[in-house]
Amino acid sequence: MALELSGDVVALAAALCDSPSPSGEETALADAIETALSALPHLTVLRDGDAVVARTDLGRARRAVIAGHIDTVPIASNVPSWQADGMLWGRGSVDMKGGVAMALHLAATLSAPRWDVTWVFYDHEEVAAELNGLGRIARNHPEWLAGDFAILGEPTGAQVEGGCNGTLRVEVRTKGVTAHSARPWMGVNAIHKATEILAALDAHEAADIEVDGLVYREALSAVKIEGGRVLNSVPDSCTVTVNYRFAPSKSVEAALAYVHEVLPGHEIVLMDAAAGARPGLDSPAVQEFLSAVHAHTGGEVGPKYGWTDVARFSELGIPAVNFGPGDALLAHADDERCPTDQIRACTAALGAWLTL
């Protein structure tokens, strides 16, 4: 597949959608991106697995890192893409090939931006964190990600979303005593014991926490329950999987302690966790970017409720924001669709900032 990077950015977004790349199957698209970028004399192109990095080296005083993931969740009869009602429809149009098209188009057309730019197109974002291509680059080639400010093209409705919530997943386990289901009084039902866990979660009220001028809403929810082995026995074990999305002012340790407060006396096992990222709005670079974006897309900066890879940049000490076309509520949906005017507006805003 050949990609035309310098033409219409919406057509480029459609072409990206039409190159299926569910997580684990990104190689063909990564090859096409590498080939297209390697033809541009102002870029140095690097590759790690199915992650492609392109850099300018113009001797500028500051460097921006602009990143987007090229993988999607599985296709649901929504490829090839199509356009109707001012929308680009299809898998990945929102999450996040619209944002990737924005970055690829600008990588090709801005040969002399006022910042040096590192463009990052990476794999395996939609699956387990240990497979994430951006994380792999950070481990294998941290120097590739060095910069003063980072922008992640996640869907934000063409507005800027600062930082992100942290996330952790725990298993809350109950134990019982097995017995024949015809004589349940002879045992202790571990699934029944889980009702107090579910009741506590149902009664829990989400907190709104202000961090650096943005208000992040937390969420604590049961996302899975497992128990029982056979249908004629009282179950002797049950596991409720709980997900906590916590404000970026909390550490993972503080978030885990909070789960223990909400569910006292229960066996709680941490399965995975990732800290959030503070918005970093006090950075002069972020303020410059906000001014440029406001002139093109309007609106105010808001918080990112979900976890995104801005947290990885935060760990590297790089202020980062989320900015891209599309409604995040439509990400992964079978009717995923992105307004074409947002793809154009985001591209114009980011291009204006890089050429001020």
Residue pairs with C-beta under 8 A, 6 or more apart in sequence:
1 15
1 19
1 28
1 29
1 32
2 32
2 35
2 36
3 12
3 15
3 16
3 32
3 33
3 35
3 36
3 104
4 11
4 12
4 15
5 12
5 36
5 37
5 40
5 104
5 105
5 107
5 108
5 109
6 105
6 108
6 109
9 101
9 102
9 105
9 343
9 344
9 347
10 83
10 88
10 101
10 340
10 343
10 344
12 101
12 104
12 105
13 88
13 93
13 97
13 98
13 100
13 101
13 338
13 343
14 81
14 83
14 88
14 90
16 29
16 70
16 92
16 97
16 100
16 101
16 104
17 79
17 80
17 81
17 88
17 90
17 91
17 92
17 93
17 97
18 79
18 80
18 81
18 90
19 28
19 29
19 32
20 72
20 75
20 79
20 91
21 28
21 29
21 70
21 71
21 72
21 92
22 71
22 72
22 73
22 74
22 75
22 126
23 71
23 72
23 73
23 123
23 124
23 125
23 126
23 127
23 131
24 71
24 124
24 127
25 71
26 50
26 70
26 71
26 123
26 124
27 50
29 70
30 47
30 50
30 51
30 52
30 70
30 121
30 123
33 52
33 70
33 104
33 121
34 45
34 47
34 52
36 104
36 108
37 43
37 45
37 52
37 54
37 104
37 107
37 108
37 119
38 45
40 54
40 107
40 108
40 111
42 56
42 111
42 112
43 54
43 55
43 56
43 107
43 119
44 54
44 55
44 56
44 57
45 52
45 53
45 54
46 52
46 53
46 54
46 55
46 141
46 144
47 53
48 133
48 136
48 137
48 140
48 141
48 144
49 123
49 133
49 136
50 70
50 122
50 123
50 124
50 133
51 120
51 121
51 122
51 123
51 133
51 134
51 136
51 137
52 120
52 121
52 122
53 118
53 119
53 120
53 121
53 137
53 141
53 144
54 107
54 118
54 119
55 116
55 117
55 118
55 119
55 144
56 113
56 116
56 117
56 118
57 116
58 112
58 113
58 116
59 116
60 113
60 114
60 115
60 116
62 115
62 116
62 148
62 149
62 285
63 115
63 116
63 117
63 118
63 146
63 147
63 148
64 115
64 116
64 117
64 118
64 147
64 148
64 149
64 150
64 151
64 285
64 354
65 117
65 118
65 120
65 145
65 147
65 149
65 150
65 151
65 313
65 318
66 103
66 106
66 117
66 118
66 119
66 120
66 150
66 151
66 153
66 350
67 103
67 119
67 120
67 121
67 122
67 134
67 150
67 151
67 152
67 153
67 309
68 96
68 99
68 100
68 102
68 103
68 120
68 121
68 122
68 152
68 153
68 154
68 324
69 96
69 100
69 121
69 122
69 123
69 124
69 125
69 126
69 133
69 134
69 309
70 97
70 100
70 121
70 122
70 123
71 123
71 124
71 125
71 126
71 127
72 91
72 92
72 95
72 97
72 126
73 91
73 95
73 126
73 332
75 91
76 91
76 334
77 334
78 89
78 90
78 91
78 334
78 335
78 336
79 90
79 91
80 90
81 88
81 89
81 90
81 91
81 93
82 88
82 89
82 90
83 89
83 340
86 339
86 340
86 341
87 93
87 337
87 338
87 339
87 340
88 98
88 337
88 338
88 339
88 340
88 343
89 335
89 336
89 337
90 336
90 337
91 336
92 336
93 326
93 336
93 337
93 338
94 155
94 325
94 326
94 327
94 328
94 330
94 331
94 333
94 336
94 337
94 338
95 126
95 154
95 155
95 326
95 328
95 331
95 332
95 336
96 153
96 154
96 155
96 324
96 326
96 331
98 153
98 155
98 324
98 325
98 326
98 338
98 342
98 343
98 346
99 153
99 154
99 155
99 324
99 325
99 326
99 346
100 121
100 153
101 343
101 347
102 153
102 324
102 325
102 343
102 346
102 347
102 350
103 119
103 121
103 153
103 350
104 119
104 121
105 347
106 347
106 350
106 351
106 354
107 117
107 119
109 351
110 117
110 351
110 354
110 355
113 354
113 355
114 354
114 355
114 356
115 148
115 354
117 354
118 144
118 145
118 146
118 147
120 134
120 137
120 144
120 145
122 132
122 133
122 134
122 136
122 137
123 133
124 131
124 132
124 133
124 136
125 132
125 133
125 134
125 309
129 135
129 272
129 274
132 309
132 312
134 145
134 309
134 312
135 312
137 144
137 145
138 145
138 312
138 315
138 316
142 316
145 313
145 316
145 318
147 318
148 285
148 318
148 319
149 283
149 285
149 286
149 289
149 318
149 319
149 320
150 310
150 313
150 318
150 319
150 320
150 321
151 289
151 320
151 321
151 322
151 323
151 350
152 308
152 309
152 310
152 313
152 320
152 321
152 322
152 323
152 324
153 322
153 323
153 324
153 346
154 161
154 304
154 308
154 309
154 322
154 323
154 324
154 328
155 324
155 325
155 326
155 327
155 328
155 330
155 331
155 338
156 302
156 304
156 322
156 323
156 324
156 326
156 328
157 325
157 326
157 327
157 328
157 342
158 297
158 299
158 323
158 324
158 325
158 342
158 345
158 346
158 349
159 293
159 297
159 299
159 300
159 301
159 302
159 323
160 289
160 290
160 293
160 299
160 301
160 302
160 321
160 322
160 323
161 301
161 302
161 303
161 304
161 321
161 322
161 323
162 212
162 214
162 279
162 280
162 281
162 286
162 301
162 302
162 303
162 304
162 321
162 322
163 211
163 212
163 214
163 216
163 248
163 276
163 277
163 278
163 279
163 280
163 303
163 304
163 310
163 314
163 320
163 321
164 248
164 276
164 277
164 303
164 304
164 305
164 306
164 307
164 308
164 310
164 311
164 322
165 216
165 218
165 245
165 246
165 247
165 248
165 276
165 303
165 304
165 305
165 306
165 307
166 245
166 246
166 247
166 248
166 250
166 252
166 255
166 273
166 274
166 275
166 276
166 307
166 311
167 243
167 244
167 245
167 246
167 273
167 274
167 276
167 306
167 307
168 243
168 244
168 246
168 252
168 255
168 256
168 259
168 270
168 272
168 273
168 274
169 223
169 241
169 242
169 243
169 244
169 270
169 271
169 272
169 273
170 241
170 242
170 244
170 256
170 259
170 268
170 269
170 270
170 271
171 239
171 240
171 241
171 242
171 268
171 269
171 271
172 194
172 197
172 239
172 240
172 241
172 242
172 263
172 266
172 267
172 268
173 237
173 238
173 239
173 240
173 266
173 267
173 268
173 269
174 190
174 191
174 193
174 194
174 197
174 227
174 237
174 238
174 239
174 240
174 266
174 267
175 190
175 193
175 236
175 237
175 267
176 187
176 188
176 189
176 190
176 191
176 192
176 193
176 234
176 235
176 236
176 237
176 238
177 187
177 188
177 234
177 236
178 187
178 233
178 234
178 235
178 236
179 185
179 186
179 187
179 233
179 234
180 186
180 232
180 233
180 234
181 231
181 232
181 233
181 234
182 232
184 234
186 234
187 234
187 236
188 234
188 236
189 234
189 235
190 227
190 235
190 236
190 237
190 238
191 227
191 228
191 235
191 238
193 238
194 225
194 227
194 238
194 240
197 222
197 240
197 242
197 263
197 266
198 222
198 225
198 240
200 262
200 263
201 220
201 221
201 222
201 242
201 262
201 263
204 220
204 262
206 217
206 218
206 219
206 220
207 217
207 218
207 247
208 215
208 216
208 217
208 218
209 215
209 216
209 218
209 247
209 249
210 216
211 247
211 248
211 249
211 278
211 279
211 303
212 278
212 279
212 280
212 281
212 282
213 279
213 281
214 279
214 281
214 301
214 302
214 303
215 303
216 247
216 248
216 276
216 303
216 305
217 303
217 305
218 244
218 245
218 246
218 247
219 243
219 244
219 245
219 305
220 242
220 243
220 244
220 245
220 259
220 262
221 242
221 243
222 240
222 241
222 242
223 241
223 242
223 243
224 239
224 240
224 241
225 238
225 239
225 240
225 241
226 238
226 239
226 241
227 235
227 237
227 238
227 239
228 235
228 238
229 235
241 271
242 259
242 263
244 255
244 258
244 259
245 305
245 306
245 307
246 254
246 255
246 258
246 276
247 276
248 275
248 276
248 277
248 278
248 279
249 278
250 258
250 276
251 275
252 273
252 274
252 275
255 273
256 268
256 270
256 273
259 268
260 268
274 307
274 311
275 311
275 314
275 315
276 307
276 311
276 314
277 310
277 311
277 313
277 314
277 320
278 314
279 286
279 301
279 303
279 321
280 286
280 314
280 319
280 320
280 321
281 287
281 290
281 301
283 319
285 319
286 319
286 321
288 353
288 356
289 321
289 323
289 353
290 301
292 349
292 352
292 353
292 356
293 323
293 349
293 350
293 353
295 349
295 352
296 345
296 348
296 349
296 352
297 342
297 345
297 346
297 349
301 321
304 310
304 322
306 328
308 322
310 320
310 321
310 322
313 319
313 320
314 320
323 346
323 349
323 350
324 346
325 338
325 339
325 342
325 343
325 345
325 346
326 338
326 339
326 342
327 338
330 336
330 337
330 338
